[in-house]
Amino acid sequence: MEYRHLVPKGFVRLQGRLAALADAGVPVTYVVGNRDLWHLDHVERELGLRLVRDGIAEGVEGHRAYIAHGDGHVPAERIYNRLRPLLRSPLMARLYRMGLPGDAGYGFARWFAHRFGSGGVPEAPLVEALRTRAARLVADGRAELVVFGHVHSAACETVPGGAYLNPGYWFADRTFACVDAAGATLCRWADGAAETLATVALPLPASRAHVPPAPARA
């Protein structure tokens, strides 16, 4: 959540680290999720990051990838899927900022998240639904690597024709993912070092001339 002249306090060191990477010429892309919808220009103008408000389809280390947070791709979240366009609209964000300024708006958002959120606990039906959606995107030829988050359940596995990667829930499990020319790797940060949990190899054709458009959500 971001207001016209202020952003919520906290995570300054993380923002500084990301800005330093961007200043050093390292491209950093921030994919918006279902709890951080209402950015203005702080992330792009002040930190120098690329802000992606929905999914992106592009080449990653030579692989055709589709990357999205994952909300809107789970048919079982019927109520949320219907409200999603409204929640992501600039008008809704503007009305919220005007009606609940500053501490009141941020405080209510945090209360709502704790009161009605899952608390980071994976829900098996949603985990499976997102995995199925990823497999369908690969089967349809939209990508060979699909990367989702959202369900707080790490995954790095082969699907027919490609791979599904979910970096998991960093706050609880300290998991993250890497992609290189050879494929995808799921890791956990423990005792000051990265521990490999799973790997999936991906073929690397000589040419990646065509990257398909971002697929429509189910």
N, C-alpha and C positions, 0 to 999 in steps of 0.2 A: 504494500500500500504506500502510495506516495502522494503528498499534497503539493500544491503549487510552489510553496516556499519552504517546505521542510520534508524530511524523510524520517522514519522512525529511528530512534536511538538504538545502537547495537551493531555488532558485526563489522565495526569500522576496520579492524585489522584485516579481515577477509576481503573487504572491498578494496583496501589499499593494496593487498597482494594481487588481486585481479587487475587493478589499474596498472600496477607495475609490469605485469605480464604484457598487457596491451601496449604500454609505452615502449616495451622492448621489442615490439613487432610480432608478438605471439598472438595469433587470432583467437579470441575467446568468444564463444557463442553461449548465450544464456537463453534456455528454452523455458518459457513461462509455464507454470503448472496451474492447478485448480485453486491454490490458496494465495497466489501472488499475482493476481490479475491486473491490479490497477497501478501500473507504472506510468509515469509521464516521460521525462527525458533524462532523469538522473543517471541511469545505468549507461545510456549511450553517450550523453554529453560529458558527464563528469568522469566516468570510469573508462570510457572508450570501448565498451563491449558491444557486440551485435546482439540485439534483443529480438528473439523470435517469439511471436505471440501465439503461434499454432505450430503445426508440424512442418518439417522441411524435408525435401527429397533432393539429395545432392551426393556427389562423390566424396567418400571418406577413405583415404588411403587406398584409392583405386577401386573401392567397392561401391556398388550402387546401394545407398542407404536411405531409409526413411526413419526419421527421428522425431519423436513427439513425446510429450509428457504421458499421454495415454488416456486422459479424461476425454470423454466423448467417443471413445472407441469400445466401451463396454456396454452392450445392449441392456444388461441387467440394471444399470443405473438409470432407470427410465425417467424418474422425476428430475434428476440432475441434468440429463441430456436435453430435456425440454427447456430447462431454465438456463442452460449454458450460454446460448446466444445473448440472452438478456443480461446475465451476469457479466459477460465480457464486453458489453457495449459501453462506449464512452459516456453515453447519457446516464447509465446507472452509476458509473463511477463518479460523475459530476454531482449527481443528486446526493450520493452518500457523503461526499466531501462537504457539500453545502449544509447537509442536515446534521452531520456528526463531525465537527471539526476536531483536529488535533488529537489530544489524549482520549477524548470520548470515542471518536471513531476507531482508533487503534485498539483501545481497551475493549470495546464491544466485539471487534473482530476476533481478538484473542479469546474472549470468553466463549464466543460462538464456536470457535474451532475446538476448544477443549470440551465443550458441552456436547457437541453433536458429531465430533470427529471420531475416527476409529482408534486414535491413540497410537497409530503406527502398526497396529496388529493386522497382519494379512488376513483377508477374507478369501477362503478357498474358491468359492464360485467366481469371484472377480479375478483372481489370479489365473484361473483356467480360461476364463473368457478372454482376457487380454492375450494369453498365449495363443488361443485359437485365432484371434484377430490377426496377430502377427503372422501366423502360418498361412492365413488366407491371402494377406498382402504379398507374401513371397510366392505363393502358388499362382497368383494372378499376374506375376511378372512385374509388379510395381517396384520391387527391390529385392536384393539378395540378402540384405541385413536389415532387420527391423529392430529399432531400439525404443523401448518404452520404459517408463517409471511407474508412478501412480499407485501401484498396489503394494509397495513396500515388501516385495518378495524378489530376491535376487535370482537371476536365471542366465545361463549361457548354454544354449543347447541347439542342436541341429533340428531343423524342420525341413520337409521335402523341398529341395531347391535352394536352401540357404540356411540362415541362422536367426535366432531370436535372442536378444540381449537385453537384460534388465539389470541396471547397476544396484538395485536394492535400496535399502534404507540406511543411509550413512549414520544418522544420529544414534541409532540403536545397535547396528551391526557392523559399522565401519567398512562396508563393502563399496567397491567402485569397479569400473570397467575400463579397459583399454582396447583400442582397435589399431592394428597395423596392417601391413601388406599381407601378412600370413593369415590373419583372421582376428577373432575376438577373444579376449581374456577377462575372466571375472576374478577379482582379487579381494582380499581383506587386509586392512591395515592393523597389524598387531605387533606389540613390542618393538615399535619403531621401524618396522619393515613391512613390505608387501608380501603377502602369502597368496600364491596362486590357488584358486579353488576349482576353476574349470576353464577349458579352452575349446574353441571351435575353429577349425581350419576353413578358409574360404578360398575358392579358386581366384586367380588374378589374370583375367584375359589381357591381351596386349593393349586393347583400346577400350576407353570408356567414353566414347564420343557422345553418347546419348544418355541423358538422365531424365526419366519420366517425370511428369508433373506430380505434385503431392496428391495422394489418393484421398477421395472423399471418405468421411467417417461413416461407420455403419449406423 
